[in-house]
C-alpha cells in the first residue's frame, strides 16, 4: 500500500515537473519572438505603421 502511494506521488511530481519545464520553454520562446519583432520594427522611421495607410479608402477610385 505504501509503495503504491509513493509511486503515485512520484508520478504526479514528475508530471508536474515536465509540464512546468515545457511551459517555461514556451514563454522564453515567446519573449524571443517579441524581441525579434521589435528589432525589425525599429528599422522603420514611423512608430505607428497605421499612418502609412490611407484611412479614407482606396486611392484607385
N, CA, C and O atoms as a Tripos MOL2 file, in Angstrom:
@<TRIPOS>MOLECULE
protein
  244   243    61     0     0
PROTEIN
NO_CHARGES

@<TRIPOS>ATOM
      1 N           0.8250   -1.1930    0.0000 N.3       1 UNK1
      2 CA          0.0000    0.0000    0.0000 C.3       1 UNK1
      3 C           0.8740    1.2640    0.0000 C.2       1 UNK1
      4 O           0.5990    2.2130   -0.7350 O.2       1 UNK1
      5 N           1.9020    1.2690    0.8090 N.am      2 UNK2
      6 CA          2.7730    2.4330    0.9080 C.3       2 UNK2
      7 C           3.5780    2.6180   -0.3710 C.2       2 UNK2
      8 O           3.8430    3.7480   -0.7820 O.2       2 UNK2
      9 N           3.9690    1.5110   -1.0050 N.am      3 UNK3
     10 CA          4.7310    1.5950   -2.2540 C.3       3 UNK3
     11 C           3.8780    2.2080   -3.3600 C.2       3 UNK3
     12 O           4.3660    2.9950   -4.1710 O.2       3 UNK3
     13 N           2.6100    1.8420   -3.3810 N.am      4 UNK4
     14 CA          1.7010    2.4140   -4.3850 C.3       4 UNK4
     15 C           1.5760    3.9200   -4.2070 C.2       4 UNK4
     16 O           1.6080    4.6830   -5.1720 O.2       4 UNK4
     17 N           1.4330    4.3280   -2.9570 N.am      5 UNK5
     18 CA          1.2950    5.7520   -2.6670 C.3       5 UNK5
     19 C           2.5610    6.5010   -3.0610 C.2       5 UNK5
     20 O           2.4880    7.5920   -3.6270 O.2       5 UNK5
     21 N           3.7110    5.9270   -2.7680 N.am      6 UNK6
     22 CA          4.9780    6.5540   -3.1420 C.3       6 UNK6
     23 C           5.1130    6.6640   -4.6560 C.2       6 UNK6
     24 O           5.5610    7.6910   -5.1670 O.2       6 UNK6
     25 N           4.7270    5.6100   -5.3780 N.am      7 UNK7
     26 CA          4.7970    5.6400   -6.8470 C.3       7 UNK7
     27 C           3.8450    6.6880   -7.4040 C.2       7 UNK7
     28 O           4.1750    7.3960   -8.3560 O.2       7 UNK7
     29 N           2.6640    6.7820   -6.8060 N.am      8 UNK8
     30 CA          1.6800    7.7580   -7.2690 C.3       8 UNK8
     31 C           2.1910    9.1840   -7.0490 C.2       8 UNK8
     32 O           2.0920   10.0240   -7.9430 O.2       8 UNK8
     33 N           2.7270    9.4500   -5.8820 N.am      9 UNK9
     34 CA          3.2600   10.7790   -5.5810 C.3       9 UNK9
     35 C           4.4360   11.0930   -6.4930 C.2       9 UNK9
     36 O           4.5470   12.2100   -6.9990 O.2       9 UNK9
     37 N           5.3110   10.1220   -6.7070 N.am     10 UNK10
     38 CA          6.4540   10.3140   -7.5910 C.3      10 UNK10
     39 C           5.9930   10.5780   -9.0250 C.2      10 UNK10
     40 O           6.5480   11.4460   -9.7000 O.2      10 UNK10
     41 N           4.9940    9.8460   -9.4940 N.am     11 UNK11
     42 CA          4.4610   10.0440  -10.8450 C.3      11 UNK11
     43 C           3.8350   11.4140  -11.0240 C.2      11 UNK11
     44 O           4.0440   12.0760  -12.0400 O.2      11 UNK11
     45 N           3.0630   11.8350  -10.0260 N.am     12 UNK12
     46 CA          2.4100   13.1450  -10.1070 C.3      12 UNK12
     47 C           3.4470   14.2610  -10.0850 C.2      12 UNK12
     48 O           3.3270   15.2300  -10.8350 O.2      12 UNK12
     49 N           4.4780   14.1360   -9.2210 N.am     13 UNK13
     50 CA          5.5010   15.1840   -9.1910 C.3      13 UNK13
     51 C           6.3110   15.2190  -10.4690 C.2      13 UNK13
     52 O           6.7000   16.2960  -10.9200 O.2      13 UNK13
     53 N           6.5750   14.0630  -11.0640 N.am     14 UNK14
     54 CA          7.2960   14.0310  -12.3370 C.3      14 UNK14
     55 C           6.4680   14.7010  -13.4270 C.2      14 UNK14
     56 O           6.9970   15.4710  -14.2280 O.2      14 UNK14
     57 N           5.1770   14.4100  -13.4580 N.am     15 UNK15
     58 CA          4.2830   15.0210  -14.4410 C.3      15 UNK15
     59 C           4.2390   16.5360  -14.2610 C.2      15 UNK15
     60 O           4.2810   17.2780  -15.2430 O.2      15 UNK15
     61 N           4.1570   16.9940  -13.0280 N.am     16 UNK16
     62 CA          4.1530   18.4340  -12.7420 C.3      16 UNK16
     63 C           5.4600   19.0780  -13.1880 C.2      16 UNK16
     64 O           5.4540   20.1790  -13.7390 O.2      16 UNK16
     65 N           6.5730   18.4020  -12.9540 N.am     17 UNK17
     66 CA          7.8810   18.9160  -13.3590 C.3      17 UNK17
     67 C           7.9670   19.0500  -14.8750 C.2      17 UNK17
     68 O           8.4460   20.0650  -15.3810 O.2      17 UNK17
     69 N           7.5110   18.0420  -15.5970 N.am     18 UNK18
     70 CA          7.5500   18.0730  -17.0630 C.3      18 UNK18
     71 C           6.6720   19.2000  -17.6010 C.2      18 UNK18
     72 O           7.0720   19.9130  -18.5210 O.2      18 UNK18
     73 N           5.4910   19.3610  -17.0380 N.am     19 UNK19
     74 CA          4.5750   20.4160  -17.5010 C.3      19 UNK19
     75 C           5.1680   21.7970  -17.2380 C.2      19 UNK19
     76 O           5.0830   22.6760  -18.0960 O.2      19 UNK19
     77 N           5.7650   22.0010  -16.0660 N.am     20 UNK20
     78 CA          6.3230   23.3240  -15.7660 C.3      20 UNK20
     79 C           7.5460   23.6290  -16.6170 C.2      20 UNK20
     80 O           7.7510   24.7830  -16.9930 O.2      20 UNK20
     81 N           8.3560   22.6370  -16.9290 N.am     21 UNK21
     82 CA          9.5110   22.8650  -17.8090 C.3      21 UNK21
     83 C           9.0370   23.2120  -19.2100 C.2      21 UNK21
     84 O           9.5740   24.1240  -19.8390 O.2      21 UNK21
     85 N           8.0390   22.4960  -19.7030 N.am     22 UNK22
     86 CA          7.5050   22.7480  -21.0380 C.3      22 UNK22
     87 C           6.8960   24.1470  -21.1270 C.2      22 UNK22
     88 O           7.1030   24.8500  -22.1160 O.2      22 UNK22
     89 N           6.1590   24.5480  -20.1200 N.am     23 UNK23
     90 CA          5.5400   25.8810  -20.1200 C.3      23 UNK23
     91 C           6.6080   26.9660  -20.0490 C.2      23 UNK23
     92 O           6.4700   28.0080  -20.6900 O.2      23 UNK23
     93 N           7.6510   26.7420  -19.2950 N.am     24 UNK24
     94 CA          8.7350   27.7190  -19.1810 C.3      24 UNK24
     95 C           9.4630   27.9210  -20.4870 C.2      24 UNK24
     96 O           9.8350   29.0470  -20.8180 O.2      24 UNK24
     97 N           9.6740   26.8590  -21.2350 N.am     25 UNK25
     98 CA         10.3540   26.9720  -22.5320 C.3      25 UNK25
     99 C           9.4990   27.7510  -23.5200 C.2      25 UNK25
    100 O          10.0270   28.5260  -24.3180 O.2      25 UNK25
    101 N           8.2020   27.5570  -23.4780 N.am     26 UNK26
    102 CA          7.3050   28.2800  -24.3700 C.3      26 UNK26
    103 C           7.3240   29.7700  -24.1090 C.2      26 UNK26
    104 O           7.2530   30.5650  -25.0460 O.2      26 UNK26
    105 N           7.4170   30.1550  -22.8540 N.am     27 UNK27
    106 CA          7.4460   31.5800  -22.5170 C.3      27 UNK27
    107 C           8.7460   32.2200  -22.9750 C.2      27 UNK27
    108 O           8.7460   33.3680  -23.4200 O.2      27 UNK27
    109 N           9.8340   31.5070  -22.8730 N.am     28 UNK28
    110 CA         11.1180   32.0320  -23.3310 C.3      28 UNK28
    111 C          11.1140   32.2430  -24.8280 C.2      28 UNK28
    112 O          11.6610   33.2280  -25.3230 O.2      28 UNK28
    113 N          10.5030   31.3310  -25.5430 N.am     29 UNK29
    114 CA         10.4150   31.4270  -26.9930 C.3      29 UNK29
    115 C           9.5510   32.6200  -27.3840 C.2      29 UNK29
    116 O           9.8730   33.3450  -28.3250 O.2      29 UNK29
    117 N           8.4540   32.8200  -26.6580 N.am     30 UNK30
    118 CA          7.5630   33.9470  -26.9550 C.3      30 UNK30
    119 C           8.2810   35.2770  -26.7440 C.2      30 UNK30
    120 O           8.1320   36.1980  -27.5480 O.2      30 UNK30
    121 N           9.0460   35.3800  -25.6840 N.am     31 UNK31
    122 CA          9.8010   36.6090  -25.4200 C.3      31 UNK31
    123 C          10.8430   36.8410  -26.5050 C.2      31 UNK31
    124 O          11.0800   37.9780  -26.9130 O.2      31 UNK31
    125 N          11.4620   35.7660  -26.9690 N.am     32 UNK32
    126 CA         12.4660   35.8850  -28.0370 C.3      32 UNK32
    127 C          11.8240   36.3670  -29.3350 C.2      32 UNK32
    128 O          12.4070   37.1810  -30.0510 O.2      32 UNK32
    129 N          10.6380   35.8740  -29.6380 N.am     33 UNK33
    130 CA          9.9260   36.2870  -30.8520 C.3      33 UNK33
    131 C           9.5380   37.7630  -30.7590 C.2      33 UNK33
    132 O           9.6940   38.5060  -31.7270 O.2      33 UNK33
    133 N           9.0350   38.1890  -29.6000 N.am     34 UNK34
    134 CA          8.6620   39.5990  -29.4240 C.3      34 UNK34
    135 C           9.8720   40.5070  -29.5680 C.2      34 UNK34
    136 O           9.7860   41.5750  -30.1750 O.2      34 UNK34
    137 N          10.9960   40.0840  -29.0120 N.am     35 UNK35
    138 CA         12.2250   40.8780  -29.0940 C.3      35 UNK35
    139 C          12.6770   41.0080  -30.5430 C.2      35 UNK35
    140 O          13.0840   42.0870  -30.9740 O.2      35 UNK35
    141 N          12.6070   39.9200  -31.2920 N.am     36 UNK36
    142 CA         12.9950   39.9310  -32.7000 C.3      36 UNK36
    143 C          12.0590   40.8280  -33.5100 C.2      36 UNK36
    144 O          12.5020   41.5610  -34.3940 O.2      36 UNK36
    145 N          10.7690   40.7660  -33.2020 N.am     37 UNK37
    146 CA          9.7840   41.5780  -33.9030 C.3      37 UNK37
    147 C          10.0170   43.0610  -33.6320 C.2      37 UNK37
    148 O           9.9450   43.8810  -34.5470 O.2      37 UNK37
    149 N          10.2960   43.4050  -32.3740 N.am     38 UNK38
    150 CA         10.5770   44.8020  -32.0260 C.3      38 UNK38
    151 C          11.8400   45.2930  -32.7300 C.2      38 UNK38
    152 O          11.9020   46.4450  -33.1590 O.2      38 UNK38
    153 N          12.8310   44.4390  -32.8490 N.am     39 UNK39
    154 CA         14.0750   44.8110  -33.5290 C.3      39 UNK39
    155 C          13.8010   45.1120  -35.0010 C.2      39 UNK39
    156 O          14.3470   46.0630  -35.5600 O.2      39 UNK39
    157 N          12.9520   44.2970  -35.6190 N.am     40 UNK40
    158 CA         12.6010   44.5060  -37.0240 C.3      40 UNK40
    159 C          11.8210   45.8070  -37.1990 C.2      40 UNK40
    160 O          12.0830   46.5660  -38.1320 O.2      40 UNK40
    161 N          10.8700   46.0640  -36.3120 N.am     41 UNK41
    162 CA         10.0630   47.2850  -36.4230 C.3      41 UNK41
    163 C          10.8700   48.5430  -36.1370 C.2      41 UNK41
    164 O          10.5170   49.6210  -36.6150 O.2      41 UNK41
    165 N          11.9420   48.4240  -35.3720 N.am     42 UNK42
    166 CA         12.7310   49.6110  -35.0370 C.3      42 UNK42
    167 C          13.4840   50.1630  -36.2440 C.2      42 UNK42
    168 O          14.0030   51.2770  -36.1820 O.2      42 UNK42
    169 N          13.5560   49.4120  -37.3320 N.am     43 UNK43
    170 CA         14.2340   49.8900  -38.5390 C.3      43 UNK43
    171 C          13.4030   50.9330  -39.2770 C.2      43 UNK43
    172 O          13.9420   51.7160  -40.0600 O.2      43 UNK43
    173 N          12.0880   50.9470  -39.0320 N.am     44 UNK44
    174 CA         11.2070   51.8750  -39.7320 C.3      44 UNK44
    175 C          11.1300   53.1970  -38.9790 C.2      44 UNK44
    176 O          11.0690   53.1990  -37.7500 O.2      44 UNK44
    177 N          11.1320   54.3290  -39.6970 N.am     45 UNK45
    178 CA         11.0980   55.6280  -39.0210 C.3      45 UNK45
    179 C           9.7420   55.9570  -38.4100 C.2      45 UNK45
    180 O           9.6660   56.7730  -37.4920 O.2      45 UNK45
    181 N           8.6780   55.3420  -38.8960 N.am     46 UNK46
    182 CA          7.3360   55.6370  -38.3990 C.3      46 UNK46
    183 C           7.0010   54.6390  -37.3000 C.2      46 UNK46
    184 O           7.0310   53.4280  -37.5200 O.2      46 UNK46
    185 N           6.6850   55.1480  -36.1260 N.am     47 UNK47
    186 CA          6.3810   54.2700  -34.9950 C.3      47 UNK47
    187 C           5.0150   53.6080  -35.1580 C.2      47 UNK47
    188 O           4.8510   52.4340  -34.8240 O.2      47 UNK47
    189 N           4.0370   54.3540  -35.6670 N.am     48 UNK48
    190 CA          2.7030   53.8190  -35.8610 C.3      48 UNK48
    191 C           2.5440   53.4800  -37.3400 C.2      48 UNK48
    192 O           2.3710   54.3750  -38.1670 O.2      48 UNK48
    193 N           2.6020   52.2110  -37.6720 N.am     49 UNK49
    194 CA          2.5500   51.8100  -39.0790 C.3      49 UNK49
    195 C           1.1980   52.0920  -39.7280 C.2      49 UNK49
    196 O           1.0920   52.0920  -40.9540 O.2      49 UNK49
    197 N           0.1570   52.3350  -38.9160 N.am     50 UNK50
    198 CA         -1.1470   52.6740  -39.4880 C.3      50 UNK50
    199 C          -1.1040   54.0250  -40.1870 C.2      50 UNK50
    200 O          -1.9440   54.2950  -41.0450 O.2      50 UNK50
    201 N          -0.1520   54.8750  -39.8450 N.am     51 UNK51
    202 CA         -0.0250   56.1760  -40.5040 C.3      51 UNK51
    203 C           0.3570   56.0290  -41.9730 C.2      51 UNK51
    204 O           0.1630   56.9590  -42.7550 O.2      51 UNK51
    205 N           0.8940   54.8800  -42.3550 N.am     52 UNK52
    206 CA          1.2740   54.6550  -43.7490 C.3      52 UNK52
    207 C           0.0650   54.3880  -44.6500 C.2      52 UNK52
    208 O           0.1340   54.5670  -45.8660 O.2      52 UNK52
    209 N          -1.0260   53.9620  -44.0450 N.am     53 UNK53
    210 CA         -2.1780   53.5630  -44.8400 C.3      53 UNK53
    211 C          -3.1480   54.7220  -45.0180 C.2      53 UNK53
    212 O          -3.2690   55.5900  -44.1540 O.2      53 UNK53
    213 N          -3.8300   54.7190  -46.1460 N.am     54 UNK54
    214 CA         -4.8570   55.7160  -46.4170 C.3      54 UNK54
    215 C          -6.1340   55.2650  -45.7140 C.2      54 UNK54
    216 O          -6.7210   54.2460  -46.0790 O.2      54 UNK54
    217 N          -6.5550   56.0090  -44.7260 N.am     55 UNK55
    218 CA         -7.7120   55.5950  -43.9420 C.3      55 UNK55
    219 C          -9.0290   56.0210  -44.5830 C.2      55 UNK55
    220 O         -10.0930   55.5730  -44.1550 O.2      55 UNK55
    221 N          -8.9750   56.8720  -45.5930 N.am     56 UNK56
    222 CA        -10.1940   57.3280  -46.2580 C.3      56 UNK56
    223 C         -10.7310   56.2620  -47.2070 C.2      56 UNK56
    224 O         -11.9380   56.2140  -47.4460 O.2      56 UNK56
    225 N          -9.8990   55.4400  -47.7340 N.am     57 UNK57
    226 CA        -10.3250   54.4220  -48.6930 C.3      57 UNK57
    227 C          -9.2390   54.1810  -49.7120 C.2      57 UNK57
    228 O          -8.0930   54.5880  -49.5260 O.2      57 UNK57
    229 N          -9.6030   53.5200  -50.7830 N.am     58 UNK58
    230 CA         -8.6260   53.2120  -51.8340 C.3      58 UNK58
    231 C          -8.3370   54.4440  -52.6770 C.2      58 UNK58
    232 O          -9.2250   55.2660  -52.9040 O.2      58 UNK58
    233 N          -7.1250   54.5740  -53.1340 N.am     59 UNK59
    234 CA         -6.7480   55.7090  -53.9830 C.3      59 UNK59
    235 C          -7.0830   55.4480  -55.4470 C.2      59 UNK59
    236 O          -7.0150   56.3610  -56.2700 O.2      59 UNK59
    237 N          -7.4390   54.2240  -55.7760 N.am     60 UNK60
    238 CA         -7.7190   53.8700  -57.1690 C.3      60 UNK60
    239 C          -9.1090   54.3010  -57.6250 C.2      60 UNK60
    240 O          -9.4190   54.1980  -58.8120 O.2      60 UNK60
    241 N          -9.9400   54.7740  -56.7250 N.am     61 UNK61
    242 CA        -11.3300   55.1160  -57.0870 C.3      61 UNK61
    243 C         -11.4070   56.2460  -58.0730 C.2      61 UNK61
    244 O         -12.5020   56.6440  -58.4710 O.2      61 UNK61
@<TRIPOS>BOND
     1     1     2 1
     2     2     3 1
     3     3     4 2
     4     3     5 am
     5     5     6 1
     6     6     7 1
     7     7     8 2
     8     7     9 am
     9     9    10 1
    10    10    11 1
    11    11    12 2
    12    11    13 am
    13    13    14 1
    14    14    15 1
    15    15    16 2
    16    15    17 am
    17    17    18 1
    18    18    19 1
    19    19    20 2
    20    19    21 am
    21    21    22 1
    22    22    23 1
    23    23    24 2
    24    23    25 am
    25    25    26 1
    26    26    27 1
    27    27    28 2
    28    27    29 am
    29    29    30 1
    30    30    31 1
    31    31    32 2
    32    31    33 am
    33    33    34 1
    34    34    35 1
    35    35    36 2
    36    35    37 am
    37    37    38 1
    38    38    39 1
    39    39    40 2
    40    39    41 am
    41    41    42 1
    42    42    43 1
    43    43    44 2
    44    43    45 am
    45    45    46 1
    46    46    47 1
    47    47    48 2
    48    47    49 am
    49    49    50 1
    50    50    51 1
    51    51    52 2
    52    51    53 am
    53    53    54 1
    54    54    55 1
    55    55    56 2
    56    55    57 am
    57    57    58 1
    58    58    59 1
    59    59    60 2
    60    59    61 am
    61    61    62 1
    62    62    63 1
    63    63    64 2
    64    63    65 am
    65    65    66 1
    66    66    67 1
    67    67    68 2
    68    67    69 am
    69    69    70 1
    70    70    71 1
    71    71    72 2
    72    71    73 am
    73    73    74 1
    74    74    75 1
    75    75    76 2
    76    75    77 am
    77    77    78 1
    78    78    79 1
    79    79    80 2
    80    79    81 am
    81    81    82 1
    82    82    83 1
    83    83    84 2
    84    83    85 am
    85    85    86 1
    86    86    87 1
    87    87    88 2
    88    87    89 am
    89    89    90 1
    90    90    91 1
    91    91    92 2
    92    91    93 am
    93    93    94 1
    94    94    95 1
    95    95    96 2
    96    95    97 am
    97    97    98 1
    98    98    99 1
    99    99   100 2
   100    99   101 am
   101   101   102 1
   102   102   103 1
   103   103   104 2
   104   103   105 am
   105   105   106 1
   106   106   107 1
   107   107   108 2
   108   107   109 am
   109   109   110 1
   110   110   111 1
   111   111   112 2
   112   111   113 am
   113   113   114 1
   114   114   115 1
   115   115   116 2
   116   115   117 am
   117   117   118 1
   118   118   119 1
   119   119   120 2
   120   119   121 am
   121   121   122 1
   122   122   123 1
   123   123   124 2
   124   123   125 am
   125   125   126 1
   126   126   127 1
   127   127   128 2
   128   127   129 am
   129   129   130 1
   130   130   131 1
   131   131   132 2
   132   131   133 am
   133   133   134 1
   134   134   135 1
   135   135   136 2
   136   135   137 am
   137   137   138 1
   138   138   139 1
   139   139   140 2
   140   139   141 am
   141   141   142 1
   142   142   143 1
   143   143   144 2
   144   143   145 am
   145   145   146 1
   146   146   147 1
   147   147   148 2
   148   147   149 am
   149   149   150 1
   150   150   151 1
   151   151   152 2
   152   151   153 am
   153   153   154 1
   154   154   155 1
   155   155   156 2
   156   155   157 am
   157   157   158 1
   158   158   159 1
   159   159   160 2
   160   159   161 am
   161   161   162 1
   162   162   163 1
   163   163   164 2
   164   163   165 am
   165   165   166 1
   166   166   167 1
   167   167   168 2
   168   167   169 am
   169   169   170 1
   170   170   171 1
   171   171   172 2
   172   171   173 am
   173   173   174 1
   174   174   175 1
   175   175   176 2
   176   175   177 am
   177   177   178 1
   178   178   179 1
   179   179   180 2
   180   179   181 am
   181   181   182 1
   182   182   183 1
   183   183   184 2
   184   183   185 am
   185   185   186 1
   186   186   187 1
   187   187   188 2
   188   187   189 am
   189   189   190 1
   190   190   191 1
   191   191   192 2
   192   191   193 am
   193   193   194 1
   194   194   195 1
   195   195   196 2
   196   195   197 am
   197   197   198 1
   198   198   199 1
   199   199   200 2
   200   199   201 am
   201   201   202 1
   202   202   203 1
   203   203   204 2
   204   203   205 am
   205   205   206 1
   206   206   207 1
   207   207   208 2
   208   207   209 am
   209   209   210 1
   210   210   211 1
   211   211   212 2
   212   211   213 am
   213   213   214 1
   214   214   215 1
   215   215   216 2
   216   215   217 am
   217   217   218 1
   218   218   219 1
   219   219   220 2
   220   219   221 am
   221   221   222 1
   222   222   223 1
   223   223   224 2
   224   223   225 am
   225   225   226 1
   226   226   227 1
   227   227   228 2
   228   227   229 am
   229   229   230 1
   230   230   231 1
   231   231   232 2
   232   231   233 am
   233   233   234 1
   234   234   235 1
   235   235   236 2
   236   235   237 am
   237   237   238 1
   238   238   239 1
   239   239   240 2
   240   239   241 am
   241   241   242 1
   242   242   243 1
   243   243   244 2
@<TRIPOS>SUBSTRUCTURE
     1 UNK1         2 RESIDUE 1 A UNK
     2 UNK2         6 RESIDUE 1 A UNK
     3 UNK3        10 RESIDUE 1 A UNK
     4 UNK4        14 RESIDUE 1 A UNK
     5 UNK5        18 RESIDUE 1 A UNK
     6 UNK6        22 RESIDUE 1 A UNK
     7 UNK7        26 RESIDUE 1 A UNK
     8 UNK8        30 RESIDUE 1 A UNK
     9 UNK9        34 RESIDUE 1 A UNK
    10 UNK10       38 RESIDUE 1 A UNK
    11 UNK11       42 RESIDUE 1 A UNK
    12 UNK12       46 RESIDUE 1 A UNK
    13 UNK13       50 RESIDUE 1 A UNK
    14 UNK14       54 RESIDUE 1 A UNK
    15 UNK15       58 RESIDUE 1 A UNK
    16 UNK16       62 RESIDUE 1 A UNK
    17 UNK17       66 RESIDUE 1 A UNK
    18 UNK18       70 RESIDUE 1 A UNK
    19 UNK19       74 RESIDUE 1 A UNK
    20 UNK20       78 RESIDUE 1 A UNK
    21 UNK21       82 RESIDUE 1 A UNK
    22 UNK22       86 RESIDUE 1 A UNK
    23 UNK23       90 RESIDUE 1 A UNK
    24 UNK24       94 RESIDUE 1 A UNK
    25 UNK25       98 RESIDUE 1 A UNK
    26 UNK26      102 RESIDUE 1 A UNK
    27 UNK27      106 RESIDUE 1 A UNK
    28 UNK28      110 RESIDUE 1 A UNK
    29 UNK29      114 RESIDUE 1 A UNK
    30 UNK30      118 RESIDUE 1 A UNK
    31 UNK31      122 RESIDUE 1 A UNK
    32 UNK32      126 RESIDUE 1 A UNK
    33 UNK33      130 RESIDUE 1 A UNK
    34 UNK34      134 RESIDUE 1 A UNK
    35 UNK35      138 RESIDUE 1 A UNK
    36 UNK36      142 RESIDUE 1 A UNK
    37 UNK37      146 RESIDUE 1 A UNK
    38 UNK38      150 RESIDUE 1 A UNK
    39 UNK39      154 RESIDUE 1 A UNK
    40 UNK40      158 RESIDUE 1 A UNK
    41 UNK41      162 RESIDUE 1 A UNK
    42 UNK42      166 RESIDUE 1 A UNK
    43 UNK43      170 RESIDUE 1 A UNK
    44 UNK44      174 RESIDUE 1 A UNK
    45 UNK45      178 RESIDUE 1 A UNK
    46 UNK46      182 RESIDUE 1 A UNK
    47 UNK47      186 RESIDUE 1 A UNK
    48 UNK48      190 RESIDUE 1 A UNK
    49 UNK49      194 RESIDUE 1 A UNK
    50 UNK50      198 RESIDUE 1 A UNK
    51 UNK51      202 RESIDUE 1 A UNK
    52 UNK52      206 RESIDUE 1 A UNK
    53 UNK53      210 RESIDUE 1 A UNK
    54 UNK54      214 RESIDUE 1 A UNK
    55 UNK55      218 RESIDUE 1 A UNK
    56 UNK56      222 RESIDUE 1 A UNK
    57 UNK57      226 RESIDUE 1 A UNK
    58 UNK58      230 RESIDUE 1 A UNK
    59 UNK59      234 RESIDUE 1 A UNK
    60 UNK60      238 RESIDUE 1 A UNK
    61 UNK61      242 RESIDUE 1 A UNK
